[in-house]
Amino acid sequence: MQDVNKQLDATAFLGVLRNYLRQVGDGDTLTMESNLYDLGLDSMAAVNLLLELEETYQVIFPEALLTESTFETPLALKSAIVSLV
């Protein structure tokens, strides 16, 4: 669990998410409470993000977590990952 928490450091985690947000540039602010959909996360990007998160954190998202609310904010995603380890 400690290794996952270390990997889920907010700065590093937000860096991963940035790659999937069309409307966030390098200088733009992204916080753990940012709405990912407002920042350009679409369904295709969400699927690709899901695959990267599963591989990176060695988890499998169950169908129950494949909801809009799970992917709404970085904090919601982080909480989902922590609940799976």
Phi, psi and omega in degrees: 000320180297321178299319179293316178299322178295318178292333181270019172311132187306316183296313180294318181297315178296327177298320177295314182297324181308326182296343184249006184249107185296331188258018179241119177268175182302325183269355182282149180279133175228124181242173179293344180258359181298142176278114185292328179292321177294337182263010172106007176288118176247181187297320180293317178295323179297320178295315179295321176297315178305313180298318179294317180296319178297318180289314183296316187258006176053050177231164172234121179286120177288160182306324181299335180265357180273067183235163178300321183292329178297325184260010185290319181224158174302322180297319178296319178295315179299316179298321178297316180296314180300324180291344183265348182261000000 
